[in-house]
Amino acid sequence: QVQLVESGGGVVQAGGSLRLSCATSGLTLTAAAMGWLRQAPGKAREFVACINWAGDMMYTASSVKGRFSITVDNAKKMVYLQMNSLEPEDTGDYYCAAARSPTTNALDFFYWGQGTQVTVAS
């Protein structure tokens, strides 16, 4: 049984930082990459970042490049999203998800967590 459990969301002032964590279990070798996606109120879910389990291939959305970074701990089966210089536009539900390979396409992710809410106050 696959489980992806996000944590670390919360309310932060603009310019602040948060670190999201995703604890994974039950994933097979077909899930060779992990990603973070987000959904703002009233908007479609969008790609944020993706990385392979080796940690040597990653993609980051242009909207967060230079501010957000994705990392993995393969031994612990954990995925992290460090978010710095947060902006009100970063507000939304953040989801951890698994894909067959690193991708920027939200449709390529086939396992999803329940999400963690991030609110950036101006």
N, C-alpha and C positions, 0 to 999 in steps of 0.2 A: 504494500500500500504506500503510495507516494504522498509525502507530506511536505509542504513548504510553509513555513511559519515566519511571518515578518514581525519585527519589533523595532522600536526606536523612534517611532513617529511622535509628534507632539506639536505644541505651539511655540513658535520662536519669532523674535523680532527680525525685521528685515536687516540683512547684513550678518545675521547669526549663522550658526552651523548646527547640523544634526548628522548623526550616523545611523543609518538603517542597517539592520541585520536580518538575514534570512537563514533559518535553520532548515536543512533539507534531510530527508530520509526516504529510503525506498527507491531512489532513482537508479536506473540501470545505465549501462554504457551508451544507450541511445540518446540520453540527455547529456550531450557533451558540452553544452554551453548553458550559461545562466544569465538572466537579464533582469533589469528593472524597467518597469513601465509605469506610467502614471495616468490618472484621469482626473481632470479638473471638473468642477460642477458644470453640468450642461455641455460638456465637450467630449469628444471621442477619446478613447484610450490612446496614448502616444508612447512611442519608444523613448527611453532615456539612455540606457547603456546596456552593453552585453559583453560577456567575457567567456573564454573557454576555461575548463577546469585546470589546465596547465598554467593559465595566467599570462600567456604570451600572445594572445590575440584578443583584441577588444575593439568595440565601437562605442562612440559617445555621440549623443545628439548635439547638433551645433548650438542649440539653445542653452545647453548646460556645460559645454566644453570649457575647460579652464576653471570651472567651479565645482563640478561633481567628478568623483572618481570611483570606479568599481574595482573591487578586489575579491579574491577568493582565498579560502583556506581549505585546500583539498583534503588535508588530513582530518579536519573537523567537519567537512562538508558544509561549510558556511560561506555565505556570500554577503558582501558589504557594499553599501553605497555611502560614501562620505560626501556630504553636501555642505559646501561653504558659500559664503556671500549670497545667502538665500534672498530671494525676491518674492514679493507678493504673488507674482505670476507662477511661482513654483508650488503654490497651494494645490492640494489634491490628495487623492488616495494613491498610494504607491504600492505596486504589486511586484513580487518576486515571481519569476517564471522560468521554465526550462525549455530549451530548444535542442535540435539535433546538432546544430553548429552555430557559431557566432553569426548573428543576423541583426539587421535594423528593422525588419518587418515584424510588426506585432502579430501578424497572422501565423508566423512560424513557431510561435510558442504554444506548447501543448499541455503543459502542467502549470497551474497557477496557484498562488497562495490567496489568502483571504484579504490581504491588503492592510496597510497601516496608514493612518491619516496624518498628513502634514499640513499645518496651517502657518503661513508666514504673515505676520501682522505688520502693517506699514506704520 
